[in-house]
Amino acid sequence: MSAVDYVGSDGIGLVSAIRSGRSTAREVTDAALARIATGAAAVNAFTTVLADQARADAAGVDEALGAGREPGALAGMPFAVKNLFDIAGVTTLAGSRINAERPPATRDAAAVAALRRAGAVLVGALNMDEYAYGFTGENSHYGPPRNPHDPTRVPGGSSGGSGAAVGAGLVPLTLGSDTNGSVRVPAALGVSRRVAIPEAHRARAAAMVITAAEGASIHLADLKTRARDFDPLTRDRFLAGALVPGVLYQQAQRFRAWYRARVAEIFREVDILLAPTTPCPAPRIGQDRIVLDGVEVLTRPNLGVYTQPISFVGLPVLSVPIRTGTLPLGVQIIGAPFREAHVLRLGARLESKGVVAAVVAA
């Protein structure tokens, strides 16, 4: 296999090829950068490409291998991060126009720094919903990231660029963030269907109240002085959040504690739950409504109908892709608190058995 063949394949194969000498970190990095140069525009995944830095990091990996030093567990694996994570020397846009005026970050975020210490090669920053406040990925400032399986459709959000970059085979690994499903929705775009999670609809409502109130609080100063510089849809949600009564926020937090205890009871009977990640395949870009159970509903808030009640109480979750027809769907593997290992182990086993597989768009 050539270095180009490795890009877009599983990351473990890339690292193995580099460690064994079948390829070099620089060759893999150059191949990734070439794919980004020719394919990134089609999915609008990247906001920044760090070609010079990536080549320098790759050279460091090759130098370590040549000198017999340990290059790290992820030696030479290209990766990109949602532009919500700080990257030293890069302005953290968070999908906003307002943040574009801020100075570059002075250091890498902890997760970014950890991956780089492990030998992974950072190639760029990725597009997203403004301030991670959405489920479709659409952004009026930087354009919508596009679903690589059908560029007329959304890739999901808010980590839309992260999902699009992997789905298009530009990089094998990306970082996203997940408040109410912002990683799982892009990882999916369902199989639940026999354990009943009590009051899931109320959990979703409470999650929306808490997210809205806390999001508005974070951005209140800019809302007061620069409201027109927000994406209109983000701005309206923040403004609504700013009007949430304190008593309602308190009620949502009290319900959260009750709900956490009820969900914990489920895991006394089972080790893992399976649920759909999204209620439908990827909607088209600009499609503001979808039909669920015969009812027309708004697209943006309802793509997270199955993800919000889960992350609301901090359960570890992995979305694994299945293919039905031309577009992928996702299944959530949900574990008890602090049982990440169970979740990842089942995901790996399902992949090894061919039950789930990530299909890179042609």
C-alpha positions in Angstrom: 0.0 0.0 0.0 1.1 3.5 -0.7 0.9 6.3 1.9 -2.1 7.7 0.0 -3.9 4.3 0.5 -3.4 4.5 4.2 -5.0 7.9 4.5 -8.7 7.5 5.2 -8.2 3.9 6.5 -8.2 3.0 10.1 -5.7 4.9 12.2 -4.1 1.8 13.7 -3.1 0.6 10.2 -1.4 4.0 9.6 0.5 3.9 12.8 1.6 0.3 12.1 2.8 1.2 8.7 4.9 4.1 10.0 6.4 2.0 12.9 7.3 -0.9 10.6 9.0 1.4 8.0 6.5 0.6 5.2 5.8 4.3 5.2 7.0 7.5 7.0 5.1 10.0 9.0 6.0 12.6 6.4 4.6 10.6 3.5 1.3 10.0 5.4 1.1 13.6 6.3 1.8 14.8 2.8 -0.9 12.4 1.5 -3.4 13.7 4.1 -2.6 17.3 3.1 -3.0 16.5 -0.6 -6.4 14.9 0.1 -7.4 18.0 2.1 -6.2 20.3 -0.7 -8.3 18.5 -3.3 -11.3 17.4 -1.3 -11.8 19.7 1.6 -13.7 22.4 -0.4 -16.3 19.8 -1.4 -17.3 19.2 2.2 -16.3 22.6 3.7 -14.8 20.9 6.7 -11.7 22.9 7.5 -11.4 26.5 8.7 -7.6 26.3 9.0 -5.0 24.0 7.5 -1.7 23.8 9.3 0.5 22.4 6.5 3.9 23.7 7.7 3.3 22.7 11.3 2.0 19.3 10.3 5.1 18.5 8.2 7.4 19.6 11.1 5.6 17.4 13.5 5.8 14.5 11.1 9.5 15.0 10.7 9.9 14.8 14.4 8.1 11.5 14.5 10.4 10.1 11.7 13.4 11.5 13.5 12.4 9.7 16.7 11.9 6.4 14.9 15.2 6.7 13.1 17.0 7.4 16.4 15.3 4.4 18.1 13.3 6.6 20.4 9.6 6.0 21.2 7.5 8.3 19.0 4.3 7.8 20.8 1.3 5.5 20.6 -0.3 7.5 17.7 3.0 8.0 15.8 2.3 9.9 12.6 -1.5 9.7 12.6 -3.0 12.8 11.0 -5.8 14.4 13.0 -7.8 17.6 13.0 -9.8 19.3 15.7 -13.1 21.2 15.9 -12.3 24.9 16.0 -13.6 25.0 19.6 -10.4 23.6 20.9 -7.4 26.0 21.3 -4.5 25.5 19.0 -1.4 27.5 19.7 -1.0 30.2 17.1 -4.6 29.9 15.7 -7.6 32.0 16.6 -10.3 29.8 18.2 -13.2 30.8 16.0 -15.8 28.5 17.7 -17.8 29.1 14.4 -18.3 32.8 15.2 -17.6 36.1 13.6 -17.0 37.7 17.0 -14.1 35.4 17.9 -12.4 36.0 14.6 -11.2 39.4 16.1 -9.6 37.7 19.1 -5.8 37.0 19.3 -4.5 33.5 18.5 -4.4 31.0 21.3 -1.1 30.9 23.2 -1.1 27.1 23.8 -2.9 23.9 22.8 -6.0 22.7 24.6 -5.3 19.8 26.9 -6.8 17.2 24.5 -4.9 18.6 21.5 -1.6 18.7 23.5 -2.2 15.1 24.7 -2.7 13.8 21.1 0.4 15.6 19.9 2.5 14.2 22.7 1.4 10.8 21.6 2.8 11.5 18.2 -0.4 12.4 16.3 0.1 15.0 13.6 -2.3 18.0 13.8 -3.3 19.1 10.3 -5.9 21.7 10.9 -9.1 23.1 12.6 -12.6 22.2 11.6 -15.9 24.0 10.8 -18.8 23.8 13.3 -22.1 25.3 14.4 -21.5 28.8 16.0 -20.5 28.3 19.6 -21.4 24.6 19.3 -25.0 25.6 19.4 -26.8 23.4 16.9 -27.4 19.9 15.6 -26.9 20.4 11.8 -23.5 22.0 11.5 -24.8 24.8 9.3 -23.0 28.1 9.8 -23.9 31.4 8.2 -20.5 32.9 8.6 -18.3 30.2 7.2 -20.8 28.2 5.2 -22.2 24.8 6.0 -20.0 21.7 6.2 -21.4 19.1 3.8 -22.2 15.5 4.2 -19.6 13.6 2.1 -22.2 10.9 1.1 -24.5 13.6 -0.4 -23.2 17.2 -0.4 -26.7 18.6 -0.5 -27.2 17.2 3.0 -26.0 18.3 6.5 -23.3 16.2 8.2 -24.9 16.9 11.6 -23.6 19.1 14.4 -22.3 20.8 16.1 -19.1 18.9 15.3 -20.1 19.0 11.6 -16.6 19.6 10.2 -15.3 16.8 12.4 -17.7 14.3 11.0 -17.4 15.5 7.4 -13.6 15.3 7.5 -13.6 11.7 8.6 -16.5 10.7 6.3 -14.7 12.1 3.3 -11.5 10.3 4.2 -9.5 13.5 4.7 -8.1 12.4 8.1 -8.7 9.2 10.1 -9.2 11.0 13.4 -10.9 14.2 14.5 -11.8 15.8 17.9 -15.3 17.1 18.5 -17.3 18.1 21.6 -20.5 16.7 22.8 -23.0 18.6 25.0 -26.3 17.2 23.8 -25.2 15.0 20.9 -22.7 17.2 19.0 -20.4 14.3 18.3 -22.9 11.5 18.0 -25.2 13.2 15.5 -22.3 13.7 13.0 -21.1 10.2 13.8 -24.5 8.8 12.8 -26.0 10.7 9.8 -31.7 4.1 14.0 -31.9 0.2 16.5 -33.3 0.7 19.9 -36.0 0.2 19.7 -36.7 -2.6 24.5 -35.5 -1.0 27.8 -37.6 2.0 28.7 -35.7 5.1 30.0 -38.1 6.9 32.2 -39.2 10.4 31.5 -36.8 10.7 28.5 -38.9 13.5 27.0 -38.7 15.5 30.2 -34.9 14.9 30.3 -34.7 16.4 26.8 -36.7 19.4 27.9 -34.6 19.9 31.0 -31.4 19.6 29.0 -32.6 22.3 26.6 -33.4 24.6 29.5 -30.0 24.1 31.1 -28.1 24.4 27.9 -30.0 27.5 26.9 -29.5 29.3 30.2 -25.8 28.4 30.5 -25.1 29.3 26.9 -26.8 32.6 27.2 -24.8 33.4 30.4 -21.5 32.7 28.7 -22.2 35.0 25.8 -24.3 37.6 27.5 -21.8 40.5 27.1 -21.5 40.0 23.4 -25.3 39.6 23.1 -25.7 43.0 24.6 -23.2 44.8 22.4 -22.8 42.7 19.2 -26.0 40.8 18.7 -26.0 41.3 14.9 -22.6 39.6 14.6 -24.1 36.3 15.8 -25.5 33.7 13.4 -29.2 34.6 13.6 -30.3 31.2 14.7 -27.7 31.0 17.4 -28.5 34.5 18.5 -32.2 33.8 18.9 -31.6 30.7 20.9 -29.2 32.6 23.2 -31.7 35.4 23.6 -34.4 32.9 24.6 -32.0 31.3 27.0 -31.3 34.7 28.6 -35.0 34.9 29.4 -35.2 31.6 31.2 -36.4 32.2 34.7 -34.0 31.2 37.5 -36.7 29.0 39.1 -37.1 27.0 35.8 -33.3 26.4 35.7 -33.4 25.2 39.3 -36.3 22.8 38.5 -34.3 21.4 35.5 -31.3 20.8 37.7 -33.4 19.1 40.4 -35.0 16.9 37.7 -31.6 16.1 36.4 -30.6 14.6 39.8 -33.8 12.5 39.9 -33.3 11.3 36.3 -29.7 10.4 36.9 -30.8 8.1 39.8 -33.5 6.5 37.6 -31.1 5.8 34.8 -28.6 4.3 37.2 -31.2 1.7 38.2 -31.4 0.5 34.6 -27.7 -0.4 34.7 -28.3 -2.8 37.6 -30.1 -5.0 35.1 -28.0 -4.4 31.9 -24.5 -3.6 31.0 -25.1 -1.7 27.7 -28.0 0.1 26.1 -28.5 0.5 22.3 -30.4 3.3 20.9 -30.7 5.2 17.6 -28.3 8.2 17.3 -30.6 10.3 15.0 -34.2 9.9 14.1 -33.5 10.0 10.3 -30.7 10.0 7.8 -29.0 13.3 7.1 -31.4 16.1 6.1 -30.6 18.4 3.2 -28.8 21.6 3.8 -31.3 24.3 4.5 -34.1 21.8 5.3 -35.7 23.3 8.3 -38.3 20.6 9.0 -38.4 16.8 9.1 -41.2 14.3 9.7 -41.0 12.1 12.8 -43.8 9.6 13.5 -46.0 11.4 11.0 -45.5 14.8 12.6 -43.6 17.7 11.0 -41.1 19.2 13.4 -38.1 21.6 13.3 -34.9 20.0 12.1 -32.3 21.6 14.3 -33.7 20.8 17.7 -35.0 17.4 16.8 -31.9 15.8 15.4 -30.8 15.4 19.0 -34.0 13.8 20.2 -32.2 10.5 21.1 -28.9 12.0 22.2 -29.9 14.7 24.7 -31.5 12.4 27.3 -28.2 10.4 27.4 -25.5 13.1 27.7 -27.8 15.0 30.1 -26.6 12.7 32.9 -23.0 12.1 31.7 -23.2 8.6 30.4 -20.4 7.3 28.2 -21.6 6.9 24.7 -20.2 5.7 21.4 -22.0 6.2 18.1 -21.2 3.4 15.6 -22.2 3.7 11.9 -24.3 1.3 9.9 -25.1 1.5 6.3 -28.7 1.3 4.9 -29.1 2.5 1.4 -27.0 5.4 0.2 -26.7 7.3 3.5 -25.3 6.1 6.9 -27.1 5.9 10.1 -25.8 5.5 13.7 -26.4 3.4 16.7 -25.5 4.6 20.2 -23.7 2.2 22.5 -24.5 3.5 26.0 -22.7 2.5 29.1 -23.1 3.1 32.9 -21.1 6.0 34.4 -17.4 5.5 34.1 -17.7 2.3 32.0 -16.1 3.8 28.9 -14.1 0.6 28.5 -17.3 -1.5 28.1 -18.6 0.8 25.5 -15.3 0.9 23.4 -14.8 -2.8 23.8 -18.3 -3.6 22.3 -17.8 -1.1 19.5 -14.5 -2.7 18.6 -16.0 -6.2 18.7 -19.0 -5.1 16.5 -16.5 -3.6 14.0 -14.3 -6.7 14.0 -17.4 -8.8 13.2 -18.5 -6.6 10.4 -21.7 -5.5 12.1 -20.7 -1.9 12.0 -18.3 -0.1 9.7 -17.5 3.4 8.7 -17.8 3.8 5.0 -15.8 6.7 3.5 -17.6 8.6 0.8 -16.3 8.0 -2.7 
